[in-house]
Each structure stands twice: as structure tokens, then as C-alpha cells.
């Protein structure tokens, strides 16, 4: 009953662990090129790697026999026995990458060693050798992978869009280029070419991310008997709310290490805002025998024997860098307070579009402009404005006589008093008294028990549903900005922008290309009140490359750009945890939340409130 699997089947099983997407294949091929002693590695992809991946290196090359053996399972030049696993100095060592790749694609190899007159040409498709013959080629190796997952259609079907896969390729290239700063590396995606010359670690960082990082980084260099730590951390004032650049490298290998990440972030605890993260680029050099890299097929989960001893060394090094260079927020008096884009020849200045109701009268009192229950935006204007301007909690004004009210005011009062049956039941369901706990939660009671509401998630849900309603009813109004804001985009963000630019325009966002890597935000949705436009646009672009499980679905069950934009705007504009609310504000928030058809969960499935029923409360008191 127990039989050995054929090599082709075994290789496809291994490919499921090693080669999950085009970026995984590129990672394995580049690591082989680095291990071969290459000083120049080029990557060419077509259709985000789905149609073709080509890796060109000037390494040692392979003989005719080695080229054939390289695609046999567990064939490797990196180790000879089990003891070698505990003293690894190479990127690869399993001998699974090449056979896994050729099991799910068509592979074309051209390779030649330094002293050989002729090289070797090898073609393999689905683990079957179709051709091997001599050829004329340069020293080194050229591996071309075509039709990835051609014989595993289920896995190919689950690949993401080209922009998502291209973004993963770019990020994988960034990780590999950062580790191998001593090697010249290039990437050609078909739409853009990146060429990085060999240089220092800092030169490679600046070459990859040209966003003014030169003045943001603080050097770290400490060496002990256990570990050598070198690299850079960012100044506190340059901490990022989104997409922080965080890289840890152990013995020339990228790694994920939550324990060391926590040690680094802890050094910034009192220096940066709670919702921001510092950037860091740190290399750890330790005895290879004190680390275990053979924990996962991706080889990025690394276990340190002395990680508890390395923790205080790492913290001391980061804190010393922050203190030595007086890393405290400062004001840059040399930069413009507001970036202003000069008008092009023949261009006229745009008049800002002001979104205000037709019946707006600046001479009316605040009470006279009191919103109706159906006017959602105005209902929430007092969340922050009332306390900031008056420093007092909002109070109800006395009723005005019919003689004192205008027709518009009578209509507004009638709308407030004309409640639906559902709203009356809702008021019966929720007690009129709400209290706030820890400036995070709203506690109230209902017929079914004690209700605890997350104020931030509740407001996110309300804002999201309102924006989606406006999109559905085509009520989104675009508003030009008086001073366009500059936006610097990396390769993956540019690819995402090209894909969704028309969708963003329909949602009220307009971006105009300026020069180089810079775009200008020229208009925004009028309903965007408190959020940072630059941050929201960047979050939307990054969301295009992320898993769709993090976002709401449209009517067709798909993740639309509108749902992504709505969630990003809601998260950016919603009241925060830690913000104190008045009793009126809490009641308004609860009323709007429970007027929604599905108030229990946020668009991405997080719980908005929890209910402690009578039996649960009784059990707490036994």
C-alpha cells in the first residue's frame, strides 16, 4: 500500500512549499547566482513573471554534468554532510529549488565555465529533459523560466493580478539587493529598469529608496563576542504611519524576527507617536553554529541560540545611536512650509470648489444650523469642533417658538421629530446613558444585556457605509486643492497607480505626473474632512498589492477600488482610541451605528461591539 512517489510528483509537492509565486522563483534563482560568486546579476520579467523570468549572472557557471545534476532533487554543491547544516555560509543548501521550478514550468539554461570553450544548453519542461547540447555563450549562467505553473492550473489560477505579483517581485528584489550590496544588480520589469551599482550598505539603501533617506539615518556599529550589529536606524521625526522600511539581516540572509523587532521599536517608545513605526536596516553577524536557518523552506525564519543575550546589546546600540546624535524632532527652516507647484505655460490657476449647502447662511446661529437626523456629515461636525472652539460639552438649546422659526427650521425640526419605527425601537433598545471607559470603549445597556462598543471601529463602520452609499448613488463630489501635495511613489506604487488611476478619478482623487518619481495630488473627495490626503492615497495604492481578505466586498463579491478607498478614508478620518467623547457624542455615535443594517463587524471582519447577556453577567458573580 505504501509506494515511493515519482520524482515529478515529489518535485511538484516541494514546489508548493518553495515556489509559491513568481517572486519565490526569482528569489531562489538569484540566491544560486550569488552562491556561484557572481558580481553582476540581472533579472528580466515579463507579465509580472507569469510569462517569463530570466536571471543572468557572471558567476562560475556549470559543466555539462553539473548542469544536468543541478535539476535532480537534493543535488547541491553547498553541503556534503549533516554537520554542514550547522555552519552554512551559502544562501541555498537544500537542493530543492531548481527541481521544484522545472517541475512547474519550462526551463531553459545556458551556462559556461571560465576555462571552457563551449557552454551547455539544457531545456527541461515539467521535470522532463527535452534537450541538452553544446552552445556558445558568455561565462556564467542564464536561466529562463517560462509558463510558470503551466501544468498546475489550480495554483496558477490563485495568482494575483499583475500589479500585485509585480509588487511582490519588486519587494523581493529590494530585499535581495539590500543583502548583496557588494554585487551589481538590475531589474527590468518591462515598464521600468533599475540598475544598482555595487557600493556600501548606505549607498545601496539610498539607491533603492530615493526618498531623502540620506539625512534620516543614524549609524549603528557595535561588536561583542556574541554578535556584531551594524547598519542604520531612522531618526524619530521620520517614523512612518504606513509602509515602514524594516529589514533584519543575519549572516547575509534576510530574516523575520519579532523578538528583535520589539527590542528596536521599544527604544522609540517615548519618541514617536503610538501609531507610527521607525525604519531600520540592521545586519547581524554571528557564529553560523549559533543559528538555525533550516526551519522553513523560505529560510527566513532564523533561530538564534543566544537571542536573549543579544536583546540588551541590540537595545543598548539603538539607544546609544539615538542619544549620540541627539535624535529629537527638529524644525527644518530651510524647506518651504507649503510645497507650491509653479504653473505651466498657458495654465490658469484652478478655482477651489467649496462644498456647502445651498441654504447656507453665515449669519445664522449654531443652533439654527443644527442638522437634521438624516444629514450624516453635519451630525458629526461637532465631534471635534465643539470641544476645540468652546472647550465645553455640547448642550441642547431651548425650544424655539413657531413664531421665531423660519420655514426651513420648521422643516428640520419636523424631520428630527418624525422618527421611524426602527429608530423608536432603537431608542428603547439602548439606554439614554452612555459612559466611556479608558477613552476607547463606550458602555451602554440594552434589553439583551450590557453592550461594550469600540468607538474607533464603530466610527470606521459608519464612515465606510456612508462613503459606499455615496459611491453607489453617484454622489461623490471632487474638490480641487489650493496647494497640490507632492507624492513620491516607488516602483510597486507606480504600477498600482497605472492600474487604478481611472477608478481613483471616479472616486474624486486626481493625480498629475510632475517629474521623476513625483506626482501631485490636485483634487480630493469633498467629504474627506480630517484625513491626511497623502497618507490616504498611499494606503490605497499599497492596498492594491495586499490580500483582498483585508477589505470589504462590493455587490459582486469582489474587492473594488471603492471599498479599498472607503476603508482607508474611514480609518484615517475616524475618531481615535484615546479621544474623550461627550455624552451627546456617544449617543449620536451609537444611534448612527445601530441604524446600519449590519453594525456588528467592520468591513474587514473585526468585531465592533460585544454583548454581555444576563446569563454571562450572572455567571461572573456565581
C-alpha positions in Angstrom: 0.0 0.0 0.0 3.0 2.3 0.6 4.8 3.3 -2.6 7.5 5.8 -3.5 6.3 8.9 -5.3 7.7 9.5 -8.8 10.2 12.3 -8.9 8.0 14.6 -10.9 5.2 14.3 -8.3 7.6 14.8 -5.4 9.0 17.9 -7.1 5.6 19.4 -7.6 4.9 18.9 -3.9 8.1 20.6 -3.0 7.3 23.4 -5.4 4.2 24.1 -3.3 6.4 25.0 -0.4 9.4 26.6 -2.1 7.8 28.3 -5.2 4.5 29.9 -4.2 4.6 32.8 -6.8 6.9 34.3 -9.4 8.8 36.3 -6.7 9.7 33.0 -5.0 11.3 31.6 -8.2 13.3 34.8 -8.6 14.5 34.6 -5.0 15.8 31.0 -5.5 17.5 31.8 -8.8 19.2 34.9 -7.5 20.4 33.1 -4.4 22.0 30.5 -6.6 23.6 33.2 -8.7 25.1 34.8 -5.6 26.4 31.5 -4.3 28.1 31.0 -7.7 30.3 34.0 -7.0 28.6 36.4 -9.4 29.4 40.1 -9.3 26.6 41.1 -11.7 23.1 39.8 -11.5 20.3 40.8 -13.9 16.6 40.0 -13.6 14.2 40.3 -16.5 10.4 39.6 -16.1 7.5 39.6 -18.5 3.9 39.9 -17.4 4.9 40.1 -13.8 6.8 36.8 -14.1 3.8 34.7 -15.3 5.1 34.5 -18.9 8.8 34.7 -18.4 11.5 35.1 -15.7 15.2 35.4 -16.7 18.1 35.6 -14.3 21.5 36.4 -15.9 24.8 36.2 -13.8 28.5 36.2 -14.5 29.3 33.6 -11.8 31.4 30.4 -12.1 29.0 28.6 -14.5 28.5 24.8 -14.7 29.9 21.9 -16.6 27.7 19.7 -18.8 27.4 17.1 -16.0 26.7 19.7 -13.2 24.1 21.4 -15.3 22.2 18.2 -15.6 22.7 17.2 -11.9 21.6 20.6 -10.7 18.0 19.8 -11.5 18.0 16.5 -9.6 16.2 16.6 -6.3 18.5 17.2 -3.3 21.5 17.7 -5.6 23.6 20.6 -4.2 27.1 21.9 -4.2 26.6 23.7 -0.9 26.8 20.9 1.7 28.3 17.4 1.9 27.0 16.0 5.2 24.6 16.8 8.1 27.3 18.7 10.0 27.5 21.3 7.3 23.9 22.4 8.1 25.3 24.0 11.3 28.0 26.0 9.6 26.3 27.4 6.5 27.9 30.2 4.5 25.7 30.0 1.4 22.2 31.2 0.6 20.9 27.8 -0.6 21.7 24.3 0.6 18.5 22.2 0.3 18.9 21.2 -3.4 15.1 21.7 -3.9 14.8 25.0 -5.7 15.8 24.1 -9.2 13.9 20.8 -9.4 10.9 22.5 -7.9 11.0 25.2 -10.5 11.4 22.9 -13.5 8.6 20.7 -12.2 6.0 23.5 -12.7 7.5 25.4 -15.7 9.6 25.3 -18.8 13.3 26.0 -18.0 16.0 27.0 -20.5 19.6 27.0 -19.2 22.7 28.3 -20.9 25.9 28.1 -18.9 29.7 28.1 -19.3 32.7 27.9 -17.0 35.7 30.2 -17.2 38.1 27.8 -19.0 35.6 26.0 -21.3 35.4 26.9 -25.0 31.8 25.9 -25.3 28.9 26.0 -22.8 25.9 23.8 -22.2 22.3 24.4 -23.4 19.6 22.5 -21.4 15.8 22.5 -21.8 13.6 20.9 -19.2 9.7 21.1 -19.1 7.7 19.6 -16.3 10.8 17.7 -14.9 11.4 16.1 -18.3 14.7 16.8 -20.1 13.9 17.7 -23.7 17.3 18.8 -25.0 20.9 19.1 -23.9 23.6 20.2 -26.3 26.8 22.4 -26.5 26.3 26.1 -27.2 28.2 29.3 -27.4 27.5 31.7 -24.5 29.2 34.0 -22.1 30.8 32.9 -18.9 28.2 32.4 -16.2 24.6 31.2 -16.3 21.4 32.4 -17.9 18.3 30.6 -16.6 15.0 31.4 -18.3 11.7 30.2 -16.7 8.7 30.2 -19.0 5.0 29.4 -18.4 5.2 29.3 -14.6 2.6 26.8 -13.2 1.6 25.7 -16.7 1.0 22.1 -15.5 -0.6 23.1 -12.2 -3.6 25.2 -13.3 -5.1 25.4 -9.8 -2.1 27.1 -8.5 -1.8 29.4 -11.5 -5.5 30.4 -11.0 -4.7 31.6 -7.5 -2.0 34.1 -8.6 -3.0 37.7 -8.1 -3.2 40.4 -10.6 -0.1 41.6 -12.5 0.2 44.7 -10.2 0.2 42.5 -7.1 2.7 40.0 -8.4 4.9 42.8 -9.8 4.8 44.5 -6.4 6.0 41.2 -4.7 8.8 40.9 -7.2 9.9 44.5 -6.6 9.9 43.9 -2.8 11.8 40.6 -3.1 14.3 42.4 -5.3 14.7 45.1 -2.7 15.4 42.5 0.0 18.0 40.7 -2.1 19.7 43.9 -3.3 20.0 45.2 0.2 21.7 42.0 1.4 24.0 41.8 -1.5 25.2 45.5 -1.7 28.6 44.2 -2.9 27.0 42.9 -6.2 25.7 45.0 -9.1 22.0 44.1 -9.5 19.5 45.1 -12.1 15.7 44.6 -12.6 13.8 45.0 -15.9 10.0 44.8 -15.4 9.1 45.8 -19.0 7.9 49.2 -17.8 10.9 50.3 -15.7 14.5 49.4 -15.3 16.5 49.5 -12.1 20.3 49.4 -12.1 22.2 49.4 -8.8 25.9 49.5 -8.8 28.0 47.8 -6.1 28.7 50.0 -3.1 28.4 50.5 0.6 25.4 49.4 2.6 24.2 53.0 2.9 24.7 53.6 -0.8 22.5 50.6 -1.5 19.8 51.8 0.8 19.7 55.3 -0.8 19.9 53.7 -4.3 16.8 51.6 -3.5 14.7 54.2 -1.8 15.4 57.7 -3.1 13.2 59.5 -0.6 15.7 61.6 1.2 16.9 58.8 3.4 20.4 60.2 3.5 19.6 62.7 6.2 17.2 60.4 8.1 19.5 57.6 9.1 21.6 57.1 12.2 24.5 54.7 12.1 24.9 51.7 14.4 28.1 49.7 14.8 28.7 47.5 17.8 30.8 44.3 18.1 30.9 41.9 21.0 32.0 38.3 21.5 28.4 37.1 20.7 27.3 39.4 17.8 28.3 42.2 15.6 25.5 44.6 14.8 25.9 47.3 12.1 23.5 49.3 10.0 21.2 52.2 10.4 18.0 53.3 12.2 15.8 56.3 11.3 15.5 59.5 13.3 12.3 59.6 15.4 10.9 62.5 13.5 10.9 60.3 10.3 8.8 57.5 11.8 6.1 56.3 9.4 2.5 55.6 9.8 2.5 53.3 6.8 4.9 51.1 5.0 7.9 51.5 7.3 11.2 50.2 5.9 12.3 47.5 8.3 14.9 45.0 7.4 16.9 42.5 9.6 19.8 40.5 8.1 21.6 37.6 9.7 24.9 36.4 8.2 23.9 37.8 4.8 20.4 36.4 4.9 17.1 38.3 5.2 15.1 37.2 8.3 11.9 37.8 10.2 12.4 38.1 13.9 9.6 39.6 16.0 11.7 39.4 19.2 14.4 41.7 17.8 11.8 43.9 16.2 10.2 44.5 19.6 13.6 45.4 21.0 14.2 48.1 18.4 10.7 49.6 18.5 10.8 49.7 22.3 13.7 52.2 22.1 11.4 54.7 20.3 8.5 54.3 22.8 8.6 57.8 24.1 10.0 59.5 21.0 7.3 58.7 18.3 3.6 58.7 18.0 1.9 55.4 19.0 0.6 54.7 15.5 4.0 55.1 13.8 7.0 52.8 13.2 10.7 53.6 12.8 12.7 52.4 9.8 15.7 50.3 10.4 18.3 48.4 8.3 20.4 46.2 10.6 22.9 43.4 9.9 23.7 40.7 12.5 26.9 38.7 12.2 27.1 35.7 14.5 28.8 32.3 14.6 27.0 30.2 12.0 26.9 27.4 14.5 24.8 29.5 16.9 21.9 30.0 14.4 19.4 27.6 12.8 18.2 28.6 9.3 16.8 25.2 8.4 13.4 25.9 10.0 11.3 26.7 6.9 11.6 26.3 3.1 11.8 30.0 2.7 14.8 30.1 5.0 13.8 33.5 6.6 12.7 32.1 10.0 16.0 32.1 11.9 16.5 30.9 15.4 19.4 32.4 17.5 20.9 30.4 20.3 21.7 33.5 22.3 18.8 35.8 21.3 18.1 36.7 25.0 21.7 37.8 25.4 21.6 39.7 22.1 18.4 41.6 23.1 20.1 44.0 25.6 23.1 44.5 23.2 20.7 45.5 20.4 18.7 47.8 22.6 21.8 49.5 24.0 23.1 50.0 20.5 19.9 51.6 19.2 19.5 53.8 22.3 23.2 54.9 22.1 22.7 55.9 18.4 19.6 57.9 19.3 21.3 59.7 22.2 24.7 60.2 20.5 23.2 62.1 17.6 20.6 64.0 19.6 17.8 62.3 17.7 14.9 64.5 18.7 12.4 66.1 16.4 13.6 69.4 14.9 12.2 72.1 12.6 13.7 72.4 9.2 13.8 76.1 8.4 15.4 75.6 5.0 12.3 73.9 3.4 9.2 75.5 2.2 6.3 75.5 4.6 3.9 74.5 1.8 5.1 73.0 -1.5 3.8 75.1 -4.3 3.9 73.8 -7.9 4.6 76.5 -10.4 2.0 76.9 -13.2 3.0 75.6 -16.6 3.0 77.9 -19.6 -0.6 78.8 -20.6 -2.0 77.1 -17.5 -4.6 79.0 -15.4 -4.9 78.7 -11.7 -7.7 76.4 -10.6 -10.5 77.8 -8.5 -11.2 75.7 -5.4 -14.6 74.0 -5.3 -16.3 74.8 -1.9 -18.8 72.1 -0.8 -21.5 73.8 1.2 -25.3 73.5 1.3 -27.4 75.8 -1.0 -29.3 77.2 2.0 -26.1 78.1 4.0 -26.4 81.5 5.8 -23.3 82.6 7.8 -25.4 84.9 9.9 -27.5 82.1 11.4 -26.6 80.9 14.9 -25.1 77.5 15.5 -28.5 76.2 16.8 -30.3 77.5 13.7 -27.9 75.5 11.6 -28.5 72.4 13.6 -28.5 69.4 11.2 -31.3 67.1 10.6 -31.0 63.4 11.6 -30.6 62.4 8.0 -27.6 64.8 7.4 -24.8 62.4 8.4 -21.9 64.7 7.8 -23.2 67.7 9.7 -24.2 65.4 12.6 -20.5 64.6 13.2 -19.1 68.1 12.7 -19.4 68.7 16.5 -17.2 65.7 17.4 -14.1 67.7 17.5 -15.1 71.3 16.5 -17.5 71.8 19.5 -14.8 71.0 22.1 -12.0 72.7 20.4 -13.8 76.0 19.8 -15.7 76.4 23.1 -13.9 73.9 25.4 -17.3 72.9 26.6 -19.6 69.9 26.2 -22.4 70.5 23.7 -25.8 71.2 25.3 -29.3 71.2 23.9 -30.7 74.7 23.2 -34.2 75.6 24.4 -37.1 75.0 22.1 -37.9 78.0 19.9 -41.5 79.1 19.4 -43.1 78.7 16.0 -43.1 82.4 15.5 -39.3 82.6 15.9 -38.6 79.7 13.4 -38.2 80.0 9.7 -39.9 77.6 7.3 -36.5 75.8 6.8 -36.1 75.5 10.6 -39.6 74.1 11.0 -38.8 71.5 8.3 -35.6 70.5 10.1 -37.4 70.2 13.4 -40.1 68.1 11.8 -37.5 65.8 10.3 -35.9 65.3 13.7 -39.3 64.6 15.3 -40.6 62.3 12.5 -38.7 59.2 13.6 -39.3 55.8 12.0 -40.5 52.8 13.9 -37.0 51.4 13.8 -35.5 54.4 15.4 -38.0 54.3 18.2 -37.3 50.7 18.8 -33.6 51.6 18.8 -34.0 54.2 21.5 -36.0 51.6 23.5 -33.1 49.1 22.9 -30.3 51.5 24.0 -30.4 53.2 27.4 -30.1 57.0 27.1 -27.0 57.0 29.3 -23.6 56.1 27.8 -20.3 56.1 29.6 -16.7 55.9 28.2 -14.1 53.6 29.6 -10.3 54.1 29.0 -11.2 56.6 26.3 -11.6 53.6 24.0 -14.9 52.0 24.7 -18.5 53.1 25.0 -20.5 51.2 27.5 -24.3 51.2 27.5 -27.2 48.8 28.2 -29.8 47.2 26.1 -32.7 44.8 26.6 -30.3 41.9 25.9 -27.5 42.9 28.3 -24.5 45.1 28.7 -23.0 46.4 25.5 -19.4 47.4 25.0 -18.6 49.3 21.8 -15.2 50.0 20.3 -15.5 53.7 19.5 -12.9 53.8 16.7 -14.3 50.7 14.9 -17.8 52.0 15.2 -16.9 55.3 13.6 -14.9 53.4 10.9 -18.0 51.3 10.1 -20.3 54.4 9.9 -17.9 56.4 7.7 -17.3 53.4 5.4 -21.0 52.7 4.9 -21.7 56.4 4.2 -18.9 56.6 1.6 -20.1 53.4 -0.1 -23.6 54.8 -0.2 -22.4 57.9 -1.9 -20.4 55.9 -4.5 -23.5 53.7 -5.2 -25.7 56.8 -5.7 -23.0 58.6 -7.7 -23.0 61.4 -5.1 -19.2 61.7 -4.8 -18.1 65.3 -5.3 -14.5 66.2 -6.2 -12.9 69.3 -4.7 -9.7 70.9 -6.1 -7.0 71.6 -3.6 -5.4 75.1 -3.4 -1.9 73.8 -2.8 -1.2 70.4 -4.6 0.7 68.0 -2.4 3.7 66.1 -3.7 3.7 62.3 -3.7 6.8 60.2 -4.2 6.0 56.7 -5.4 8.2 53.6 -5.6 8.1 51.0 -8.4 5.2 48.9 -7.0 3.1 52.0 -6.2 3.6 53.4 -9.7 2.4 50.1 -11.1 -0.7 50.2 -8.8 -1.4 53.8 -9.8 -1.4 53.0 -13.5 -3.9 50.2 -12.9 -6.4 52.1 -10.8 -5.9 55.7 -12.0 -9.3 55.9 -13.7 -11.0 54.4 -10.6 -9.4 56.9 -8.4 -10.6 59.8 -10.6 -14.2 58.5 -10.4 -13.9 58.5 -6.6 -12.8 62.1 -6.5 -9.0 61.8 -6.5 -6.9 63.4 -9.2 -3.1 62.9 -9.5 -0.9 64.6 -12.1 2.5 63.5 -13.1 5.2 66.1 -12.2 8.7 64.6 -12.8 10.8 61.7 -12.0 9.1 59.7 -9.2 6.8 62.6 -8.2 3.1 63.0 -8.6 0.9 65.9 -7.4 -2.5 65.4 -5.7 -4.7 68.1 -7.3 -8.2 67.1 -6.1 -9.8 65.1 -3.4 -13.3 63.8 -2.5 -15.2 66.7 -0.8 -16.4 64.5 2.0 -12.8 63.9 3.1 -12.6 66.1 6.2 -9.9 65.2 8.7 -7.7 62.6 6.9 -4.2 63.2 5.5 -4.7 63.1 1.7 -1.1 61.9 1.0 -1.4 59.1 3.6 -4.8 58.0 2.2 -3.6 57.9 -1.4 -0.5 55.9 -0.4 -2.6 53.5 1.7 -5.0 52.9 -1.3 -2.1 52.2 -3.6 -0.5 49.8 -1.2 -3.8 48.1 -0.6 -3.9 47.1 -4.2 -0.9 44.8 -3.7 -2.3 43.3 -0.4 -4.5 40.3 0.3 -8.2 41.0 -0.5 -9.3 39.5 2.8 -8.4 42.7 4.5 -11.1 44.7 2.7 -14.8 44.8 2.2 -16.6 43.3 -0.9 -18.8 45.0 -3.4 -22.1 43.8 -4.7 -20.5 41.3 -7.0 -18.5 39.8 -4.1 -15.2 41.4 -5.3 -12.9 43.8 -3.7 -13.4 47.1 -5.5 -11.2 50.2 -5.5 -14.2 52.0 -4.0 -14.2 49.6 -1.0 -10.5 50.0 -0.5 -10.7 53.8 -0.7 -13.7 53.9 1.6 -11.9 51.8 4.2 -8.7 53.9 4.0 -10.6 57.1 4.3 -12.7 55.8 7.2 -9.7 54.6 9.1 -7.9 57.9 8.6 -10.9 60.2 9.5 -12.5 58.2 12.3 -12.3 59.2 15.9 -9.3 57.6 17.6 -8.9 55.4 20.6 -7.9 57.6 23.4 -10.2 60.5 22.3 -12.7 61.6 25.0 -16.3 62.0 23.9 -19.2 63.8 25.5 -22.5 62.1 26.4 -24.2 63.6 23.3 -21.4 62.5 21.0 -21.6 58.9 22.3 -25.3 58.8 21.9 -25.0 60.1 18.3 -22.4 57.5 17.5 -24.5 54.7 18.9 -27.6 55.8 17.1 -25.8 56.0 13.7 -24.1 52.7 14.3 -27.3 50.7 15.1 -29.1 52.4 12.2 -26.9 50.4 9.9 -28.1 47.0 8.5 -25.0 45.2 9.8 -23.4 47.0 12.7 -21.6 44.0 14.3 -18.5 43.9 12.1 -16.1 46.3 10.4 -15.7 45.9 6.6 -12.7 43.6 7.1 -14.5 41.5 9.7 -13.3 43.0 13.1 -15.8 43.0 15.9 -17.4 46.4 16.6 -19.1 45.6 19.9 -19.6 42.7 22.3 -22.7 41.9 24.4 -22.6 40.5 27.9 -26.1 39.0 28.4 -27.8 38.3 31.6 -26.6 34.8 32.0 -23.0 35.8 31.4 -23.2 38.6 34.0 -24.8 36.2 36.5 -22.0 33.7 35.9 -19.4 36.3 36.7 -21.0 36.6 40.2 -21.6 32.9 40.5 
